[in-house]
Amino acid sequence: MFSTIKSASLIGIRARLIEVEVDVSRGLPNFVVVGLADSAIRESKERIRSAIKNCGFKFPARRITVNLAPADLRKEGTALDLPAALGIIAGDLSDLGKSTFFQDYLFCGELSLDGRVKNIRGALPTALAAREMGLKGVFLPRANAAEAAAVSGIAVIAVENLLETVEIILGKRPLPEASRAFSPDPEKRKQEPDFAEVKCQQLAKRALEIAAAGNHNLLFVGPPGSGKTMLAQRLPTILPALSFNEALETTIIHSVAGLIAPGQGLLRQRPFRQPHHTISDVALIGGGTQPRPGEVTLAHNGVLFLDELPEFKRSALEVLRQPLENRSITIARAQAQAHFPADFILITAMNPCPCGHYGDQLHECNCTATQIQRYRHKISGPLLDRIDLHVEIPAVAPKELVTPAGGHGEENSPAIRKRVVRARQLQLRRQPDTGARDNASLPDRKLETYCRLDPPGRELLQFSLQRLGLSARAYSRILKVSRTIADLAGREMISATDIAEAVQFRALDRRLRF
């Protein structure tokens, strides 16, 4: 008996069609899996054997050959357990083998020894692939149903075990379908940290508002305890809510990485990733034998926060150049090539010196000039050029610390978010022909068109470039930041005031290179 069941395997963040061909024929009992399967798939033989028996079906004492086509594509994961088991059972149940479900539906799921269908990685891109192939629907583990239900136009059949799957195909049970819904979750906004909890640090708050409004990268420099991490963690609270397409993109990435909890649907909050400074290059940028997303991709549509920036390996920091410039990353391997999105806001933080107290009026610095220079030179000039805003954060005075939160009339996150959303909407309306969603991604060839300066502003910018010795990349960054500042103020023309504020956020270029 020969059967072909449609399934899928992940390549990057996309799912590709895999045809699971099962041949049950006469011969000495044997179970062979061919088609460039990884170790997890090769080990599935014992899972499948036990699942079939424990669900009350007969495991044939025959020669069983499972071919995963296309044979030249490497497959990984456990999602092919379910279709392989169905093909083997179809060798004994003729009605199952004659069913049209194998042609019209896609099957994915990991089997446990007792026949339960366990959750898998990449359920959402699998459902998208089924729709692109024109199939009627997809059979998935119940734990993945809410995630895949975001895909309209196909049926998402949530199954609990192998027996239930067979009975649905044979018509002994009705087709269950996952519910479909997407809506912002306002209750979770209330549980998030708030900018009103941050005492003082008005310049840092202003820089974060600019970063959020224009999608700009930012560097904090300040002594320990000055609030760098606290400020960075509150940036997602002033970013616009995820649109449906952004939520879909973000959920696909986290689904492929296996970070979606069982029963969870589309992600509604922007991701905030904070990797440790010991992270490897591959973990940060993505990769592996079968390319998987790294931290830069997991932060897509959100924030990537690198605390203690000089402590990261130099090689890890340098691989950030491409995603910061192109907002995407391509991982090439001999067997496959994967393209990962990486459109995020980079927030970095560092101390001014190894001990952290250089320039601190409350503590004495005991670092030598050589130590400070070596510490600061761990950050390369090209990487620093790609960070739009540089902010020096002073330590908070003791008397400010004991003042109750809100005692200085600090703005809360919803109030700041309103201005950010208004500025972003202005950018979308102004530059529809560029393909840029924000000022940071505005193409350099369009700077003259959309970043028009008044005469005093142009004169101030020219003077600043000569005085600070900034690069051409820094020039374009200043223009884009000043464009965002003007948008926050509702001005179409960039003024000298906007240029002055943008230039002050580049002052660290000179200080970090002494």
C-alpha positions in Angstrom: 0.0 0.0 0.0 1.4 3.4 -1.0 0.2 6.7 0.4 1.3 10.4 0.0 0.5 12.9 2.8 1.3 16.6 2.6 3.3 18.2 5.4 5.8 21.0 5.8 9.3 21.7 7.0 10.8 25.1 8.1 13.4 26.9 6.0 14.3 30.1 7.8 10.9 31.7 8.7 9.0 30.1 5.9 7.5 26.6 5.7 8.1 24.5 2.5 5.9 21.7 1.3 7.1 18.2 2.1 5.4 15.2 0.6 5.6 12.2 3.1 5.5 9.1 0.9 4.9 5.9 2.8 5.2 2.5 1.2 4.1 -0.6 3.2 5.0 -3.7 1.2 5.8 -7.4 1.7 9.2 -8.3 3.0 11.2 -8.7 6.2 9.9 -6.3 8.9 11.9 -3.1 8.6 11.3 0.6 9.0 13.4 3.0 6.9 13.3 6.8 6.7 15.0 8.4 3.7 15.2 12.0 2.3 17.9 13.9 4.2 16.2 13.6 7.6 17.9 14.9 10.8 18.4 12.9 13.9 15.0 14.0 15.4 13.2 12.6 12.4 15.3 9.4 12.3 14.4 8.8 16.0 10.7 9.2 15.2 10.5 5.6 14.2 10.1 4.4 17.8 7.7 7.2 18.6 5.5 6.4 15.7 5.6 2.6 16.4 4.4 3.1 20.0 1.8 5.8 19.2 0.2 3.5 16.6 0.0 0.6 19.0 -1.2 2.6 22.0 -4.0 4.1 19.9 -5.4 0.7 19.1 -4.1 0.3 15.6 -2.0 -2.6 14.3 1.6 -1.8 13.4 2.3 -3.9 10.2 5.0 -6.5 10.4 6.2 -5.5 6.9 8.8 -3.5 5.1 8.0 0.2 5.7 9.7 2.9 3.7 9.1 6.6 4.4 10.5 9.0 1.8 10.5 12.8 2.5 10.4 14.6 -0.8 12.1 16.6 -2.1 14.9 14.3 -1.3 17.6 17.0 -1.7 16.2 19.3 0.9 17.4 18.8 4.5 14.5 18.4 7.0 14.5 18.9 10.7 12.1 18.8 13.6 9.3 16.5 14.7 6.4 17.9 12.8 6.5 15.0 10.3 5.6 12.3 12.9 1.8 12.7 12.3 1.8 12.3 8.5 4.2 9.4 8.6 2.0 7.6 11.2 -1.1 8.2 9.1 0.6 6.8 6.0 1.5 3.6 7.9 -2.0 3.2 9.3 -3.4 3.7 5.8 -1.5 0.6 4.7 -3.8 -1.4 7.0 -7.0 0.7 6.7 -8.0 0.9 3.0 -10.7 3.5 3.7 -8.1 5.8 5.2 -5.9 5.5 2.2 -8.8 6.3 -0.2 -9.7 9.5 1.7 -9.4 12.8 -0.2 -8.1 14.5 3.0 -4.5 13.5 2.1 -4.8 15.6 -1.1 -6.7 18.6 0.4 -5.2 19.0 3.8 -1.7 19.5 5.3 -0.7 17.5 8.4 1.9 18.4 11.0 2.5 17.3 14.6 4.8 15.5 17.0 3.7 12.2 18.4 4.1 11.1 22.0 4.4 7.4 22.9 0.7 7.3 23.9 -0.5 8.8 20.6 -1.0 12.4 21.8 -0.2 15.1 19.2 2.2 17.5 20.8 2.9 21.2 19.8 5.5 22.0 17.1 7.6 25.0 16.0 6.3 27.1 13.1 2.6 26.4 13.2 1.8 29.8 11.9 4.1 29.8 8.8 2.9 26.2 8.2 -0.7 27.5 8.0 0.4 30.3 5.7 2.1 27.7 3.4 -1.1 25.6 3.3 -3.1 28.6 2.1 -0.5 29.5 -0.5 -0.7 25.9 -1.8 -4.5 26.3 -2.2 -5.3 23.6 0.3 -8.5 23.4 2.2 -6.9 23.4 5.6 -4.2 22.1 8.0 -4.3 19.5 10.8 -2.3 20.8 13.8 -1.8 20.0 17.5 -4.5 21.6 19.7 -1.8 23.6 21.4 -0.9 25.4 18.1 -4.4 26.0 16.9 -4.9 29.5 18.4 -1.6 30.6 16.7 -2.5 29.2 13.3 -6.1 30.5 13.5 -4.8 34.0 12.5 -4.6 32.8 8.9 -7.8 33.4 7.1 -9.1 31.4 4.1 -8.2 27.9 5.4 -9.6 25.5 8.0 -7.4 24.9 11.1 -8.2 21.5 12.4 -7.1 21.1 16.0 -6.4 17.5 17.0 -5.6 16.0 20.4 -4.3 12.6 19.4 -3.7 10.2 16.6 -6.9 8.3 17.1 -9.0 11.5 16.9 -7.2 12.5 13.7 -8.0 9.1 12.0 -11.6 9.3 13.1 -12.0 12.8 11.7 -10.6 11.7 8.3 -12.9 8.7 8.3 -15.9 10.9 9.0 -16.6 9.4 12.5 -16.1 12.9 14.1 -17.0 16.4 12.9 -14.3 18.8 11.8 -13.3 21.0 14.7 -12.0 24.4 13.7 -10.0 26.9 15.8 -11.6 30.3 16.6 -10.2 33.3 14.8 -9.7 36.7 16.6 -7.3 39.5 16.7 -7.6 42.6 18.9 -5.3 44.8 20.9 -5.1 43.8 24.6 -5.6 47.1 26.5 -5.4 45.4 29.9 -1.8 44.3 29.3 -0.8 48.0 28.7 -1.8 48.7 32.2 0.6 46.1 33.6 3.6 47.5 31.7 6.2 49.7 33.2 5.5 53.4 32.9 7.7 56.5 32.2 6.0 58.2 35.1 8.1 55.9 37.4 11.4 57.4 36.1 12.6 60.3 38.2 14.3 63.2 36.5 16.4 62.2 33.4 14.4 64.5 31.1 17.0 64.5 28.4 17.0 60.7 28.3 13.2 60.6 28.1 13.3 63.2 25.3 15.8 61.0 23.4 13.6 57.9 23.8 10.6 59.8 22.5 12.6 60.9 19.4 13.8 57.3 19.0 10.3 55.9 19.2 8.9 58.5 16.8 11.4 58.0 14.1 12.6 54.4 14.8 16.1 55.7 15.6 18.9 53.8 17.4 20.2 55.2 20.7 23.2 54.9 23.0 23.1 55.7 26.7 26.3 56.6 28.6 26.2 57.0 32.3 27.4 55.7 35.7 25.9 52.5 37.3 22.5 53.2 38.9 21.6 56.2 36.7 18.6 54.4 35.2 19.9 53.3 31.8 18.2 49.9 31.9 15.1 51.3 33.5 14.6 53.8 30.7 15.3 51.2 28.0 12.7 48.8 29.3 10.1 51.5 29.1 10.6 52.2 25.4 8.1 49.6 24.1 5.4 51.3 26.2 5.5 54.4 24.0 5.7 52.6 20.7 2.5 52.3 18.6 0.4 49.2 19.0 1.2 46.3 16.6 -0.9 46.3 13.5 -2.3 43.0 12.3 0.5 42.5 9.7 3.2 43.4 12.3 1.7 41.0 14.8 1.6 38.3 12.1 5.3 38.9 11.2 6.4 38.9 14.9 4.4 35.8 15.7 5.8 33.9 12.8 9.4 34.6 14.0 8.7 33.6 17.5 6.8 30.5 16.3 9.8 29.4 14.3 12.0 29.9 17.3 9.7 27.9 19.5 8.9 30.8 21.8 5.1 30.7 21.4 3.4 29.2 24.5 0.9 26.4 24.0 -2.5 27.9 23.4 -1.2 31.4 22.7 -2.4 33.3 19.6 -0.9 36.3 17.9 1.5 38.4 19.9 0.0 41.7 20.8 3.0 43.5 22.4 6.2 44.6 20.8 9.1 42.3 21.6 11.9 43.5 24.0 15.0 41.4 23.7 17.9 41.8 26.2 20.7 39.3 25.5 23.6 38.8 27.9 26.9 40.3 26.9 28.4 36.8 26.6 26.2 36.0 23.6 27.9 34.4 20.6 27.8 35.8 17.0 25.5 33.1 15.8 23.0 33.5 18.7 22.9 37.3 18.0 22.6 37.3 14.3 21.1 33.9 13.6 22.4 30.8 11.8 23.3 27.2 12.5 23.3 24.2 10.1 19.6 24.8 9.5 19.5 28.6 9.8 17.4 29.9 12.7 16.5 33.4 13.8 18.9 35.2 16.2 18.2 38.0 18.7 18.2 40.7 16.0 15.3 38.9 14.3 13.5 38.1 17.5 13.5 41.8 18.1 11.9 42.5 14.8 9.1 45.2 15.2 10.4 45.9 18.7 13.5 46.7 20.7 16.9 45.1 21.0 18.7 46.3 24.2 22.4 45.7 24.6 23.5 46.6 28.1 27.2 46.9 29.0 27.9 47.4 25.3 31.8 47.3 25.5 31.6 43.9 27.3 30.2 42.3 24.2 32.6 40.5 21.9 33.9 42.8 19.1 33.0 40.2 16.5 29.4 40.1 17.8 29.0 43.8 17.7 30.4 44.1 14.1 27.9 41.6 12.7 25.2 44.2 13.7 26.3 46.4 10.8 24.2 44.8 8.1 20.9 44.5 10.0 21.2 48.1 11.2 21.8 49.3 7.7 19.5 46.9 5.7 16.9 46.0 8.4 17.3 42.4 7.4 19.8 39.6 7.5 20.6 36.8 5.0 22.2 33.5 6.3 23.7 31.4 3.5 24.6 27.7 4.0 25.6 25.0 1.7 22.2 23.3 2.0 19.9 26.3 2.2 19.7 30.1 2.3 17.4 31.9 4.7 16.3 35.6 4.8 15.3 37.0 8.2 13.7 40.4 8.8 15.5 42.6 11.4 13.7 45.9 11.7 14.2 46.9 15.3 15.2 49.9 17.5 18.7 49.3 18.9 19.1 50.7 22.4 22.6 50.3 23.9 24.0 51.3 27.3 27.6 51.6 28.6 29.5 53.1 31.5 31.8 56.1 30.8 34.8 54.1 32.0 35.6 50.7 33.4 34.8 51.6 37.0 31.7 53.5 35.8 32.3 56.8 37.7 34.2 59.0 35.2 32.6 62.4 35.4 30.4 61.4 38.3 30.2 64.1 40.9 29.1 61.7 43.6 31.9 59.1 43.2 35.6 59.3 42.4 36.9 57.6 39.3 40.1 55.5 39.8 40.6 54.6 36.1 43.7 55.8 34.2 43.4 57.6 30.9 44.8 54.5 29.1 42.1 52.3 30.7 39.4 54.7 29.7 40.6 55.0 26.1 40.9 51.2 25.8 37.4 50.7 27.2 35.8 53.2 24.8 37.7 52.0 21.8 35.9 48.6 22.1 33.1 50.3 20.1 34.1 50.8 16.5 33.5 54.0 14.6 31.4 52.4 11.9 29.1 50.9 14.6 28.9 54.3 16.4 27.9 56.0 13.1 24.9 53.7 12.9 23.6 54.8 16.3 21.6 58.0 15.8 21.3 59.4 19.3 24.0 59.5 22.0 22.8 60.5 25.4 24.9 61.2 28.5 22.9 60.3 31.7 24.1 61.7 35.0 23.6 60.0 38.3 20.4 60.9 40.1 21.0 63.1 43.2 20.1 61.5 46.5 17.4 64.1 47.3 15.7 63.3 44.0 15.7 59.6 44.8 13.7 60.1 48.0 11.1 62.2 46.3 7.9 60.1 45.6 7.4 59.0 42.0 5.4 61.7 40.2 6.6 64.4 42.5 8.2 66.2 39.6 5.2 65.9 37.4 6.7 63.2 35.1 4.6 62.3 32.0 3.2 58.8 31.8 3.7 56.5 28.8 0.2 57.0 27.2 0.8 60.7 27.0 4.1 60.3 25.2 2.8 57.5 23.0 0.1 59.9 21.6 2.8 62.2 20.3 4.8 59.3 18.9 1.8 57.9 17.1 0.9 61.3 15.6 4.5 61.8 14.4 4.5 58.3 12.8 1.3 58.9 11.0 2.7 62.2 9.6 5.7 60.3 8.2 3.5 57.7 6.5 1.4 60.3 4.9 4.4 62.4 3.8 6.5 59.8 2.1 4.3 57.1 0.6 6.4 56.7 -2.5 9.6 55.8 -0.7 8.5 52.5 0.9 9.8 53.9 4.2 7.6 53.5 7.3 9.6 55.9 9.4 12.3 58.6 9.1 15.1 56.3 10.1 14.5 54.1 7.0 14.2 57.1 4.6 16.5 56.5 1.6 19.4 58.9 1.4 18.4 59.9 -2.2 15.1 61.3 -0.7 16.7 63.4 2.0 16.7 66.6 0.0 13.0 66.1 -0.8 11.7 65.3 2.6 14.3 67.0 4.9 14.0 70.6 3.7 15.9 73.1 6.0 15.4 76.8 6.5 18.5 79.0 5.8 19.6 79.2 9.5 19.2 75.5 9.9 21.3 74.8 6.8 24.0 77.2 8.0 24.1 75.6 11.5 24.3 72.1 10.0 27.3 73.0 7.8 29.1 74.6 10.8 28.4 71.6 13.0 29.7 69.1 10.5 33.0 71.0 10.1 33.4 71.6 13.8 32.8 68.0 14.9 34.3 66.3 11.9 31.4 64.0 11.3 31.2 61.4 8.6 28.7 61.4 5.7 26.7 58.7 7.4 26.5 60.9 10.6 25.3 63.8 8.4 22.3 61.7 7.1 21.6 60.5 10.6 21.4 64.1 11.8 19.0 65.1 9.0 16.7 62.2 9.8 16.7 62.8 13.5 16.0 66.5 12.9 13.2 65.5 10.6 11.7 63.4 13.5 12.1 66.3 15.9 10.3 68.6 13.5 7.5 66.0 13.1 7.0 65.8 16.9 6.6 69.6 16.8 4.3 69.5 13.8 6.6 71.5 11.6 7.0 70.8 7.9 10.3 72.8 7.5 13.3 71.8 9.6 14.5 74.7 11.7 17.8 75.6 13.3 16.4 74.6 16.6 15.7 71.1 15.3 19.2 70.8 13.9 20.7 72.0 17.2 18.9 69.4 19.2 19.9 66.6 16.7 23.5 67.7 16.7 23.7 67.7 20.5 22.9 64.0 20.4 26.1 63.4 18.2 28.5 65.1 20.6 29.8 61.7 21.8 31.3 61.0 18.4 34.2 63.2 19.4 34.4 62.2 23.0 34.4 58.4 22.5 37.2 58.7 20.0 39.8 60.7 21.9 
